[in-house]
Amino acid sequence: MAVWSPTPGTERKKVFKTKDAAKAHLQAVAADHALGRGGAVGRDVDFADYATLWLEKQVHQRKASRAAIESRLRLHIIPAFADIGLRQIRREDVQAAVAQWSVKLAPSTVKLTYTYLSGILSEAVLDGLLVSSPCVKIKLPAGEGERVRPLPVAAVQAVADAMSGYYRAAVVLAASTGLRPGEWRSLTWDRVDLAGGWITVDRQLVSETAHTYEFGPLKTTSSYRKVKIGPELIDTLQQLEPGPFGLVIYSRGAVTRGKARTVWARVRRDLLNAEDEASRVDIGSGWHQLRHFHASQLIAGGASPVAVAHRLGHKDATETLQTYAHLWPDDHAKLAAMSDGLVKLNRHETATPAVDASAGAGIF
């Protein structure tokens, strides 16, 4: 039996078959009481206020990541639930917000934004402000479905030729190693072993200006790795002078994300508008194109998914295949040839199938 007091001076009872069922009922009553249901009047919490508090608790996130989350909250999540209490948000409200985001945002951005919203509401459940999250079976937009189309060698060479200063060396470095933009922008000479031919990737810049140098950890464990480099890249690196704080690639200080993005956009525009029509090429949006290029060269050279994953700093081969599976050679013909002709219909030239006279059919 469960006994509780919905209001001061009153008492209610309910019989259950098991003690656990009675305990579960009392827990539900307590949650309802805390949220203002079941006869008690409780104060709801404004969604925007709680979302702001949630962001402040994301101390495990790096500075840049927190800035990105703050942007999603400010531009998309909070406006979708402005002046609404946590308990007023229903599943249909969440679905409507996702639909609204899908009009202007890419599917991947919508999914990321929804992930943050779901995290906020799930934490509200843990804090006892909600009984359950309304983020249940929400329909998200399908992915773009576009396969990575790596740049050809000629296009990457055109990028290098169009760059100036240390950005040209950055193109060679990124194309030769597959380092992420944040990794090569953070590379310092004490992480480069020219004699042995290795680059150690174990940290990256977390500062947001060109003249502050604060290093932090990489995002994932698999990103920590050593990347082998060849003699051509070693020769290129030997021609460079160390930059501020020992940076390998620099331009009036550290190359910030924004600065790198601007330079790439300028070169892309110049190549698209080249006077010689035959020289016009679209190099795509961003330095990550060079990482895709590097991966495609590894695959064309016969590297296994495991080897590619390790060199790129992927979690495993599955992550690599999700992006680059279509670049591996088609093995259908090879697979067919492995067993084709091993078992023959008439192994001996004089052999003839036995005949079942009653059935009138050959028995093989």
C-alpha positions as CSV (number, residue, x, y, z in Angstrom):
1,M,0.0,0.0,0.0
2,A,1.2,3.5,-0.8
3,V,0.2,6.4,1.4
4,W,0.8,10.1,0.5
5,S,-0.5,13.6,1.3
6,P,-1.4,15.6,-1.8
7,T,-2.0,18.7,0.3
8,P,-1.4,19.6,3.9
9,G,-3.9,17.9,6.2
10,T,-5.0,15.3,3.6
11,E,-4.1,11.7,3.1
12,R,-4.5,9.3,0.2
13,K,-4.0,5.6,-0.1
14,K,-3.6,3.1,-2.9
15,V,-3.1,-0.7,-2.8
16,F,-0.5,-2.3,-5.1
17,K,0.3,-5.9,-5.7
18,T,4.0,-5.4,-5.0
19,K,6.2,-3.2,-2.8
20,D,8.1,-2.0,-5.9
21,A,5.0,-0.9,-7.6
22,A,3.9,1.1,-4.6
23,K,7.4,2.7,-4.4
24,A,7.3,3.6,-8.1
25,H,3.9,5.3,-7.6
26,L,5.2,7.4,-4.7
27,Q,8.2,8.5,-6.7
28,A,5.9,9.5,-9.6
29,V,3.7,11.4,-7.1
30,A,6.7,13.2,-5.7
31,A,7.9,14.2,-9.2
32,D,4.4,15.5,-10.0
33,H,4.4,17.5,-6.8
34,A,7.7,19.0,-7.6
35,L,6.5,20.0,-11.1
36,G,3.3,21.5,-10.0
37,R,1.0,18.7,-10.8
38,G,-1.2,16.4,-8.7
39,G,-2.8,19.1,-6.7
40,A,0.3,21.1,-5.8
41,V,1.1,24.4,-7.5
42,G,4.8,24.5,-8.5
43,R,6.8,27.1,-10.3
44,D,7.8,26.3,-13.8
45,V,11.3,27.2,-15.0
46,D,11.8,29.4,-18.1
47,F,13.4,27.4,-20.9
48,A,15.8,30.2,-21.8
49,D,17.0,30.6,-18.3
50,Y,17.6,26.9,-17.9
51,A,19.3,26.6,-21.2
52,T,21.7,29.4,-20.2
53,L,22.5,27.6,-16.9
54,W,23.0,24.4,-18.8
55,L,25.6,26.1,-21.0
56,E,27.5,27.3,-18.0
57,K,27.8,23.8,-16.7
58,Q,29.5,22.5,-19.9
59,V,32.9,22.9,-18.3
60,H,34.2,19.8,-20.1
61,Q,33.9,21.5,-23.4
62,R,36.8,23.5,-24.9
63,K,36.5,27.2,-25.4
64,A,35.8,27.0,-29.1
65,S,33.2,24.2,-28.6
66,R,31.4,26.2,-26.0
67,A,31.3,29.2,-28.3
68,A,29.8,27.0,-31.0
69,I,27.2,25.7,-28.6
70,E,26.4,29.2,-27.4
71,S,25.8,30.3,-31.0
72,R,23.3,27.4,-31.6
73,L,21.5,28.3,-28.4
74,R,21.3,32.0,-29.2
75,L,20.4,31.8,-32.9
76,H,18.2,28.7,-33.1
77,I,17.3,26.9,-29.9
78,I,16.2,29.7,-27.5
79,P,14.3,31.6,-30.2
80,A,12.3,28.5,-30.9
81,F,11.1,28.2,-27.3
82,A,11.2,31.9,-26.2
83,D,9.0,32.7,-23.2
84,I,8.1,29.1,-22.7
85,G,8.5,27.1,-19.5
86,L,10.2,23.7,-19.5
87,R,7.0,21.9,-18.6
88,Q,5.1,23.6,-21.5
89,I,7.3,22.0,-24.2
90,R,5.6,19.1,-25.8
91,R,6.9,16.6,-28.4
92,E,5.0,18.4,-31.2
93,D,6.8,21.6,-30.2
94,V,10.2,20.0,-30.6
95,Q,9.1,18.5,-34.0
96,A,7.9,21.9,-35.1
97,A,11.3,23.5,-34.1
98,V,13.2,20.8,-36.1
99,A,11.0,21.5,-39.1
100,Q,11.6,25.3,-38.8
101,W,15.4,24.8,-38.6
102,S,15.3,22.5,-41.6
103,V,14.1,25.3,-43.8
104,K,17.4,27.3,-43.6
105,L,19.9,24.9,-42.1
106,A,21.8,21.9,-43.5
107,P,20.6,18.5,-42.3
108,S,23.9,18.0,-40.4
109,T,23.4,21.4,-38.6
110,V,19.8,20.5,-37.7
111,K,20.9,17.2,-36.2
112,L,23.6,18.9,-34.1
113,T,21.2,21.6,-33.0
114,Y,18.7,19.0,-32.0
115,T,21.4,17.1,-30.1
116,Y,22.0,20.2,-27.9
117,L,18.3,20.6,-27.3
118,S,17.9,17.0,-26.4
119,G,20.8,17.3,-24.0
120,I,19.2,20.3,-22.3
121,L,15.9,18.6,-21.7
122,S,17.5,15.3,-20.6
123,E,19.5,17.2,-18.0
124,A,16.2,18.9,-16.9
125,V,14.9,15.4,-16.2
126,L,18.0,14.6,-14.1
127,D,17.5,17.8,-12.2
128,G,14.0,16.8,-11.3
129,L,12.4,19.6,-13.4
130,L,10.8,17.3,-15.9
131,V,9.4,13.8,-15.5
132,S,10.4,12.9,-19.0
133,S,12.0,14.5,-22.1
134,P,9.7,15.4,-25.0
135,C,12.5,14.5,-27.4
136,V,11.1,11.1,-28.3
137,K,11.0,9.7,-31.8
138,I,11.6,13.1,-33.4
139,K,11.9,12.9,-37.1
140,L,15.1,14.5,-38.3
141,P,16.0,15.5,-41.9
142,A,17.8,13.0,-44.0
143,G,21.5,13.6,-44.6
144,E,22.7,15.3,-47.8
145,G,23.8,12.0,-49.2
146,E,26.6,13.7,-51.1
147,R,29.8,11.6,-51.5
148,V,33.2,13.2,-51.0
149,R,34.6,14.1,-54.3
150,P,38.4,14.6,-53.8
151,L,40.2,17.2,-55.8
152,P,42.5,15.9,-58.5
153,V,46.3,16.4,-58.2
154,A,46.2,19.3,-60.8
155,A,43.6,21.2,-58.7
156,V,45.6,20.8,-55.5
157,Q,48.7,22.0,-57.4
158,A,46.7,25.0,-58.6
159,V,45.8,25.8,-55.0
160,A,49.4,25.7,-53.9
161,D,50.5,27.9,-56.9
162,A,47.8,30.5,-56.0
163,M,48.8,30.7,-52.4
164,S,51.5,33.0,-51.1
165,G,53.9,32.9,-48.2
166,Y,53.6,30.1,-45.7
167,Y,50.1,29.3,-46.9
168,R,51.7,27.6,-49.9
169,A,53.7,25.4,-47.5
170,A,50.5,24.8,-45.6
171,V,48.9,23.3,-48.8
172,V,51.9,21.0,-49.3
173,L,51.9,20.0,-45.6
174,A,48.1,19.3,-45.5
175,A,48.0,17.4,-48.8
176,S,51.0,15.3,-47.9
177,T,49.9,14.3,-44.4
178,G,46.1,14.6,-44.2
179,L,46.3,16.7,-41.0
180,R,43.1,18.5,-40.0
181,P,43.2,22.3,-40.5
182,G,43.3,22.8,-36.7
183,E,46.2,20.3,-36.5
184,W,48.5,21.9,-39.0
185,R,47.7,25.4,-37.8
186,S,48.9,24.3,-34.3
187,L,52.0,22.3,-35.4
188,T,55.2,23.5,-33.7
189,W,58.8,22.5,-34.6
190,D,59.2,20.5,-31.4
191,R,56.6,18.1,-32.8
192,V,58.5,17.6,-36.1
193,D,61.3,15.1,-36.4
194,L,62.9,15.8,-39.7
195,A,65.7,13.3,-39.2
196,G,63.3,10.4,-38.5
197,G,60.5,11.7,-40.7
198,W,57.7,12.0,-38.2
199,I,55.1,14.5,-37.1
200,T,53.6,14.1,-33.7
201,V,50.0,15.2,-33.3
202,D,49.1,15.6,-29.7
203,R,47.7,19.1,-29.1
204,Q,46.2,22.1,-30.9
205,L,45.7,25.8,-30.4
206,V,42.7,26.8,-28.4
207,S,43.4,30.6,-28.4
208,E,41.1,32.6,-30.7
209,T,43.5,35.4,-31.7
210,A,46.7,35.5,-33.8
211,H,48.9,36.7,-31.0
212,T,47.8,34.5,-28.1
213,Y,49.2,31.0,-27.9
214,E,47.3,28.6,-25.7
215,F,47.4,24.9,-26.5
216,G,44.8,22.4,-25.4
217,P,44.0,18.7,-25.9
218,L,42.7,17.2,-29.1
219,K,39.0,16.4,-29.3
220,T,39.3,12.6,-29.5
221,T,41.7,9.9,-28.2
222,S,42.1,8.6,-31.7
223,S,43.4,12.0,-32.9
224,Y,46.6,11.5,-31.0
225,R,49.0,9.9,-33.4
226,K,52.4,10.0,-35.2
227,V,52.3,10.7,-39.0
228,K,55.2,9.5,-41.2
229,I,56.4,12.1,-43.7
230,G,58.5,11.6,-46.9
231,P,61.6,13.2,-48.2
232,E,59.8,15.7,-50.5
233,L,57.8,17.2,-47.5
234,I,60.9,17.1,-45.3
235,D,62.8,19.2,-48.0
236,T,59.8,21.6,-48.0
237,L,59.8,22.0,-44.2
238,Q,63.6,22.5,-44.1
239,Q,63.1,25.7,-46.1
240,L,60.8,27.2,-43.5
241,E,61.8,29.5,-40.6
242,P,60.3,28.9,-37.1
243,G,57.4,31.3,-36.4
244,P,56.1,32.7,-33.1
245,F,56.1,30.2,-30.3
246,G,57.8,27.7,-32.6
247,L,54.9,27.5,-35.1
248,V,55.6,25.8,-38.4
249,I,52.9,27.6,-40.3
250,Y,52.2,31.2,-39.5
251,S,51.2,34.6,-41.0
252,R,51.7,37.6,-38.8
253,G,51.1,35.4,-35.9
254,A,49.1,32.2,-35.6
255,V,46.9,31.3,-38.5
256,T,43.4,31.5,-36.9
257,R,40.4,29.6,-38.2
258,G,38.9,32.8,-39.6
259,K,42.1,33.8,-41.3
260,A,42.6,30.4,-43.0
261,R,38.9,30.5,-44.1
262,T,39.3,33.9,-45.7
263,V,42.5,32.9,-47.6
264,W,40.9,29.8,-48.9
265,A,37.8,31.6,-50.0
266,R,39.9,34.2,-51.9
267,V,41.9,31.5,-53.7
268,R,38.7,29.7,-54.6
269,R,37.3,32.8,-56.1
270,D,40.4,33.6,-58.0
271,L,40.6,30.1,-59.5
272,L,36.9,30.1,-60.5
273,N,37.4,33.4,-62.3
274,A,40.7,32.7,-63.9
275,E,41.2,34.4,-67.3
276,D,42.2,31.2,-68.9
277,E,39.0,29.1,-69.1
278,A,41.0,25.9,-69.1
279,S,42.5,26.9,-65.7
280,R,39.2,27.5,-64.0
281,V,38.5,25.0,-61.2
282,D,36.2,24.9,-58.1
283,I,38.3,23.7,-55.2
284,G,35.4,23.5,-52.8
285,S,34.8,25.1,-49.5
286,G,37.7,24.9,-47.0
287,W,41.0,23.4,-46.2
288,H,39.4,20.1,-45.3
289,Q,39.5,19.4,-49.1
290,L,43.2,18.7,-48.7
291,R,42.5,16.1,-46.1
292,H,40.0,14.4,-48.5
293,F,42.6,14.6,-51.2
294,H,45.2,12.9,-49.0
295,A,42.8,10.1,-48.1
296,S,42.0,9.5,-51.8
297,Q,45.7,9.1,-52.6
298,L,46.1,6.6,-49.8
299,I,43.2,4.6,-51.0
300,A,44.3,4.7,-54.7
301,G,47.7,3.5,-53.5
302,G,46.2,0.4,-52.0
303,A,46.1,1.3,-48.3
304,S,43.6,-0.6,-46.2
305,P,40.8,1.1,-44.3
306,V,42.5,0.4,-41.0
307,A,45.8,2.0,-42.2
308,V,43.9,5.1,-43.6
309,A,41.9,5.4,-40.3
310,H,45.1,5.3,-38.2
311,R,46.9,7.9,-40.4
312,L,43.9,10.3,-40.4
313,G,43.2,9.9,-36.7
314,H,39.8,8.3,-37.1
315,K,38.2,6.3,-34.3
316,D,38.2,3.1,-36.4
317,A,37.9,1.8,-40.0
318,T,34.1,2.1,-39.8
319,E,34.4,5.9,-39.5
320,T,36.8,5.9,-42.5
321,L,34.5,3.8,-44.6
322,Q,31.5,6.0,-43.8
323,T,33.2,8.8,-45.6
324,Y,35.5,7.1,-48.2
325,A,34.1,3.7,-48.9
326,H,33.1,4.7,-52.5
327,L,36.7,5.5,-53.2
328,W,38.0,1.9,-52.8
329,P,38.2,0.0,-56.1
330,D,35.2,-2.1,-57.0
331,D,36.0,-5.8,-56.3
332,H,33.0,-7.4,-58.0
333,A,35.0,-8.8,-60.9
334,K,37.8,-10.0,-58.6
335,L,35.3,-11.7,-56.3
336,A,33.6,-13.5,-59.2
337,A,37.0,-14.7,-60.5
338,M,37.9,-16.3,-57.2
339,S,35.4,-19.1,-57.6
340,D,34.5,-19.0,-61.3
341,G,35.3,-22.3,-63.1
342,L,36.5,-24.2,-60.1
343,V,33.6,-26.6,-60.4
344,K,32.8,-27.6,-63.9
345,L,29.6,-29.0,-65.5
346,N,31.5,-31.6,-67.5
347,R,34.9,-32.1,-65.9
348,H,35.7,-35.0,-68.3
349,E,35.1,-34.5,-72.0
350,T,33.5,-38.0,-72.3
351,A,31.3,-37.6,-69.3
352,T,27.6,-37.5,-69.9
353,P,24.8,-36.9,-67.4
354,A,23.1,-40.1,-66.2
355,V,19.5,-40.3,-67.4
356,D,16.5,-41.3,-65.3
357,A,14.3,-42.9,-67.9
358,S,11.2,-42.7,-65.7
359,A,11.6,-38.9,-65.2
360,G,13.0,-38.1,-68.6
361,A,15.5,-35.6,-67.1
362,G,19.2,-35.5,-66.7
363,I,20.5,-36.2,-63.1
364,F,23.6,-34.2,-62.3
